[in-house]
């Protein structure tokens, strides 16, 4: 049998201590990664659901609404606020623009707004 370990007791004990230190470091790293993974999982479970609909807001003191998006639309800007289904439908029917990417107007069942007086007036400006 091939034996590549040192023949004397002092060096063998030194190797044992060195390997024990490494095992402790490895065990500590494993425990830290397991804790982090558990915390991330708990965070994902406890994260609140995104709102169903959001309104993207403009810049300024009054922050006028710009567009309506679905709550998980990645095209929405950083300035937005959640709205419920009824308010989203009301705002769309009064002329607020729907996001062309997530298409909240289609999801809300509002497909033809061309006859809306508010839209016609908004298009004239």
Phi and psi restraints in degrees (value plus and minus 20) as a CYANA .aco file:
   2 UNK   PHI    -100.7   -60.7
   2 UNK   PSI     104.5   144.5
   3 UNK   PHI    -141.6  -101.6
   3 UNK   PSI      85.4   125.4
   4 UNK   PHI    -118.7   -78.7
   4 UNK   PSI      -9.7    30.3
   5 UNK   PHI    -103.8   -63.8
   5 UNK   PSI     132.6   172.6
   6 UNK   PHI     -82.5   -42.5
   6 UNK   PSI     130.8   170.8
   7 UNK   PHI    -103.3   -63.3
   7 UNK   PSI     -34.3     5.7
   8 UNK   PHI    -123.3   -83.3
   8 UNK   PSI     134.3   174.3
   9 UNK   PHI     -85.0   -45.0
   9 UNK   PSI     -59.9   -19.9
  10 UNK   PHI     -81.6   -41.6
  10 UNK   PSI     -67.2   -27.2
  11 UNK   PHI     -88.6   -48.6
  11 UNK   PSI     -56.6   -16.6
  12 UNK   PHI     -82.7   -42.7
  12 UNK   PSI     -62.0   -22.0
  13 UNK   PHI     -87.0   -47.0
  13 UNK   PSI     -56.6   -16.6
  14 UNK   PHI     -82.6   -42.6
  14 UNK   PSI     -65.3   -25.3
  15 UNK   PHI     -81.1   -41.1
  15 UNK   PSI     -60.3   -20.3
  16 UNK   PHI     -82.4   -42.4
  16 UNK   PSI     -64.1   -24.1
  17 UNK   PHI     -83.2   -43.2
  17 UNK   PSI     -64.7   -24.7
  18 UNK   PHI     -81.1   -41.1
  18 UNK   PSI     -64.5   -24.5
  19 UNK   PHI     -89.1   -49.1
  19 UNK   PSI     -53.1   -13.1
  20 UNK   PHI     -84.0   -44.0
  20 UNK   PSI     -62.9   -22.9
  21 UNK   PHI     -81.2   -41.2
  21 UNK   PSI     -65.3   -25.3
  22 UNK   PHI     -83.1   -43.1
  22 UNK   PSI     -60.6   -20.6
  23 UNK   PHI     -82.8   -42.8
  23 UNK   PSI     -58.1   -18.1
  24 UNK   PHI     -84.9   -44.9
  24 UNK   PSI     -61.5   -21.5
  25 UNK   PHI     -83.3   -43.3
  25 UNK   PSI     -63.9   -23.9
  26 UNK   PHI     -84.1   -44.1
  26 UNK   PSI     -65.0   -25.0
  27 UNK   PHI     -81.7   -41.7
  27 UNK   PSI     -60.2   -20.2
  28 UNK   PHI     -84.9   -44.9
  28 UNK   PSI     -61.2   -21.2
  29 UNK   PHI     -85.5   -45.5
  29 UNK   PSI     -61.8   -21.8
  30 UNK   PHI     -81.0   -41.0
  30 UNK   PSI     -64.5   -24.5
  31 UNK   PHI     -84.5   -44.5
  31 UNK   PSI     -61.1   -21.1
  32 UNK   PHI     -84.7   -44.7
  32 UNK   PSI     -63.0   -23.0
  33 UNK   PHI     -86.6   -46.6
  33 UNK   PSI     -58.0   -18.0
  34 UNK   PHI     -84.9   -44.9
  34 UNK   PSI     -61.1   -21.1
  35 UNK   PHI     -82.3   -42.3
  35 UNK   PSI     -65.4   -25.4
  36 UNK   PHI     -83.1   -43.1
  36 UNK   PSI     -61.9   -21.9
  37 UNK   PHI     -83.4   -43.4
  37 UNK   PSI     -61.0   -21.0
  38 UNK   PHI     -83.5   -43.5
  38 UNK   PSI     -62.7   -22.7
  39 UNK   PHI     -84.8   -44.8
  39 UNK   PSI     -61.7   -21.7
  40 UNK   PHI     -83.2   -43.2
  40 UNK   PSI     -61.6   -21.6
  41 UNK   PHI     -83.2   -43.2
  41 UNK   PSI     -64.6   -24.6
  42 UNK   PHI     -82.0   -42.0
  42 UNK   PSI     -60.0   -20.0
  43 UNK   PHI     -82.6   -42.6
  43 UNK   PSI     -62.4   -22.4
  44 UNK   PHI     -83.6   -43.6
  44 UNK   PSI     -60.9   -20.9
  45 UNK   PHI     -87.0   -47.0
  45 UNK   PSI     -58.0   -18.0
  46 UNK   PHI    -111.2   -71.2
  46 UNK   PSI     -23.3    16.7
  47 UNK   PHI     -86.4   -46.4
  47 UNK   PSI     112.8   152.8
  48 UNK   PHI     -86.1   -46.1
  48 UNK   PSI     127.7   167.7
  49 UNK   PHI     -86.9   -46.9
  49 UNK   PSI     126.6   166.6
  50 UNK   PHI     -86.3   -46.3
  50 UNK   PSI     133.2   173.2
  51 UNK   PHI     -84.3   -44.3
  51 UNK   PSI     137.9   177.9
  52 UNK   PHI     -90.5   -50.5
  52 UNK   PSI     -57.5   -17.5
  53 UNK   PHI    -157.2  -117.2
  53 UNK   PSI     126.2   166.2
  54 UNK   PHI    -156.0  -116.0
  54 UNK   PSI     133.8   173.8
  55 UNK   PHI    -130.5   -90.5
  55 UNK   PSI     103.9   143.9
  56 UNK   PHI     -97.5   -57.5
  56 UNK   PSI     112.6   152.6
  57 UNK   PHI    -126.7   -86.7
  57 UNK   PSI     129.4   169.4
  58 UNK   PHI    -101.0   -61.0
  58 UNK   PSI    -194.3  -154.3
  59 UNK   PHI    -114.9   -74.9
  59 UNK   PSI     130.3   170.3
  60 UNK   PHI     100.8   140.8
  60 UNK   PSI     159.2   199.2
  61 UNK   PHI     -82.8   -42.8
  61 UNK   PSI     -64.2   -24.2
  62 UNK   PHI    -107.8   -67.8
  62 UNK   PSI     -38.0     2.0
  63 UNK   PHI      26.5    66.5
  63 UNK   PSI      51.5    91.5
  64 UNK   PHI     -86.2   -46.2
  64 UNK   PSI     127.5   167.5
  65 UNK   PHI     -88.3   -48.3
  65 UNK   PSI     119.1   159.1
  66 UNK   PHI    -127.6   -87.6
  66 UNK   PSI     -68.4   -28.4
  67 UNK   PHI    -169.7  -129.7
  67 UNK   PSI     139.6   179.6
  68 UNK   PHI    -126.7   -86.7
  68 UNK   PSI     117.5   157.5
  69 UNK   PHI    -150.8  -110.8
  69 UNK   PSI     141.6   181.6
  70 UNK   PHI     -91.2   -51.2
  70 UNK   PSI     137.6   177.6
  71 UNK   PHI     -82.1   -42.1
  71 UNK   PSI     -44.2    -4.2
  72 UNK   PHI    -126.1   -86.1
  72 UNK   PSI      -4.5    35.5
  73 UNK   PHI     -91.9   -51.9
  73 UNK   PSI     105.3   145.3
  74 UNK   PHI    -100.8   -60.8
  74 UNK   PSI     -24.3    15.7
  75 UNK   PHI    -107.8   -67.8
  75 UNK   PSI     -30.5     9.5
  76 UNK   PHI     -88.6   -48.6
  76 UNK   PSI     122.7   162.7
  77 UNK   PHI     -92.6   -52.6
  77 UNK   PSI    -196.8  -156.8
  78 UNK   PHI     -96.2   -56.2
  78 UNK   PSI     -45.3    -5.3
  79 UNK   PHI    -114.9   -74.9
  79 UNK   PSI      86.9   126.9
  80 UNK   PHI    -176.2  -136.2
  80 UNK   PSI     146.1   186.1
  81 UNK   PHI    -160.9  -120.9
  81 UNK   PSI     129.8   169.8
  82 UNK   PHI     -96.1   -56.1
  82 UNK   PSI     130.1   170.1
  83 UNK   PHI    -157.7  -117.7
  83 UNK   PSI     138.5   178.5
  84 UNK   PHI    -107.1   -67.1
  84 UNK   PSI     154.1   194.1
  85 UNK   PHI     -79.2   -39.2
  85 UNK   PSI     -63.2   -23.2
  86 UNK   PHI     -84.2   -44.2
  86 UNK   PSI     -63.1   -23.1
  87 UNK   PHI     -87.9   -47.9
  87 UNK   PSI     -57.1   -17.1
  88 UNK   PHI     -82.0   -42.0
  88 UNK   PSI     -65.3   -25.3
  89 UNK   PHI     -82.9   -42.9
  89 UNK   PSI     -63.2   -23.2
  90 UNK   PHI     -81.7   -41.7
  90 UNK   PSI     -65.1   -25.1
  91 UNK   PHI     -86.1   -46.1
  91 UNK   PSI     -57.7   -17.7
  92 UNK   PHI     -85.3   -45.3
  92 UNK   PSI     -61.6   -21.6
  93 UNK   PHI     -92.2   -52.2
  93 UNK   PSI     -39.2     0.8
  94 UNK   PHI    -113.0   -73.0
  94 UNK   PSI     -15.9    24.1
  95 UNK   PHI      93.4   133.4
  95 UNK   PSI     -20.8    19.2
  96 UNK   PHI     -89.2   -49.2
  96 UNK   PSI     117.5   157.5
  97 UNK   PHI     -89.4   -49.4
  97 UNK   PSI     119.4   159.4
  98 UNK   PHI    -113.3   -73.3
  98 UNK   PSI     123.3   163.3
  99 UNK   PHI     -81.2   -41.2
  99 UNK   PSI     111.9   151.9
 100 UNK   PHI     -96.5   -56.5
 100 UNK   PSI     -32.4     7.6
 101 UNK   PHI    -109.0   -69.0
 101 UNK   PSI     -73.9   -33.9
 102 UNK   PHI    -111.5   -71.5
 102 UNK   PSI     -32.0     8.0
 103 UNK   PHI      30.9    70.9
 103 UNK   PSI      41.6    81.6
 104 UNK   PHI     -86.1   -46.1
 104 UNK   PSI     -46.0    -6.0
 105 UNK   PHI     -82.5   -42.5
 105 UNK   PSI     -61.4   -21.4
 106 UNK   PHI     -87.6   -47.6
 106 UNK   PSI     -61.8   -21.8
 107 UNK   PHI     -86.5   -46.5
 107 UNK   PSI     -48.7    -8.7
 108 UNK   PHI    -108.7   -68.7
 108 UNK   PSI     -20.0    20.0
 109 UNK   PHI      58.6    98.6
 109 UNK   PSI       0.8    40.8
 110 UNK   PHI    -128.0   -88.0
 110 UNK   PSI      77.6   117.6
 111 UNK   PHI    -123.5   -83.5
 111 UNK   PSI     -50.6   -10.6
 112 UNK   PHI    -143.0  -103.0
 112 UNK   PSI      82.0   122.0
 113 UNK   PHI    -127.8   -87.8
 113 UNK   PSI     -11.0    29.0
 114 UNK   PHI     -86.4   -46.4
 114 UNK   PSI     -42.7    -2.7
 115 UNK   PHI    -111.0   -71.0
 115 UNK   PSI     -19.8    20.2
 116 UNK   PHI     -91.2   -51.2
 116 UNK   PSI     107.5   147.5
 117 UNK   PHI     -81.3   -41.3
 117 UNK   PSI     -54.8   -14.8
 118 UNK   PHI     -86.6   -46.6
 118 UNK   PSI     -58.0   -18.0
 119 UNK   PHI     -90.2   -50.2
 119 UNK   PSI     -60.5   -20.5
 120 UNK   PHI     -82.6   -42.6
 120 UNK   PSI     -61.5   -21.5
 121 UNK   PHI     -88.1   -48.1
 121 UNK   PSI     -59.2   -19.2
 122 UNK   PHI     -87.2   -47.2
 122 UNK   PSI     -56.8   -16.8
 123 UNK   PHI     -90.0   -50.0
 123 UNK   PSI     -47.7    -7.7
 124 UNK   PHI     -92.2   -52.2
 124 UNK   PSI     -43.6    -3.6
